Amino acid sequence: MSLLSGVVVPLVTPMSAPGVPSAEAAENLLAAMAAVGVRRLMLLGSNGEGPLIPAELSGEFAAGVVKRWQELVTDGTVLVNVTAPGTAEAERRADDAAAAGADGIVSSPPTFFKHRPDEVVAHFEALSRHGLPVVAYNSPRSTLFTQESAAASKPYLVGVKDSSGDTEMLHYLMSLGLEVSQGDEHGLADAIRAGVPGITPGIANLAPGLALQLVAPGAELDRLQKLATALTKIHTVRPGVPTVKALLNARGLCPAHCAPPLAPVTPDELERLTELVEPLEEHLIPRSA
């Protein structure tokens, strides 16, 4: 089964209070995603504030979202990111993801330290023993996943979400025969031309229809890439997840709460964000009724 083809939305994590993930609070957002045509979600990644959410809370959230997504989308897929500072915690999160009914797990190499290739391989080998397909997450801002690591880890992986923005690395991963999903929002069109089967852009939280158009046969890739790039300018006002959540909250789809130490956007920032996305309104996720 393909886990990374088409669009995988790296979903933000709706919260009932700061730092408290809530599947119930995700209801409007999940319904809107399903209505647009989204079939695949990734929970608790960088857009999902996963590393900031304690393991004892993330498993229950994942279980609630998986259950609701299965009700909304009969052929839906849910991946759960289990990235953690060490392999032991990642394994605990992997067990929780399996218990939640996830279709697969996603993990970067352990964070904070720069690990040797053999240590990265050992990490993915350990995760592969937890009963779910494993997708590697290449995010060089926080972890080190080299070509050597990728090649040696291949027996334990089904694919890679590559957010490196490194074209050489993208092509190398594809040459290994791994299923690759492009996470770099500025390189979506080029990756699709290169033959990647899917994309995992953070902007899909705000514009899932635009993301789906990008992977459609005969897509006007240059035009759609310009629109995607224009939407990423929200991060010039305030980088990161609080910006996306503020805009989703304004559309009635997600509370603005974030996991500490992330703080909500200010009223001034929200005003600037609203003005910035106004020309893109037709491409944004529909507002809650």
Summary of the structure (lengths in Angstrom):
residues: 289
radius of gyration: 17.6
end to end distance: 34.7
largest distance: 51.4
contacts: 1031
relative contact order: 0.14
helix: 49%
strand: 13%
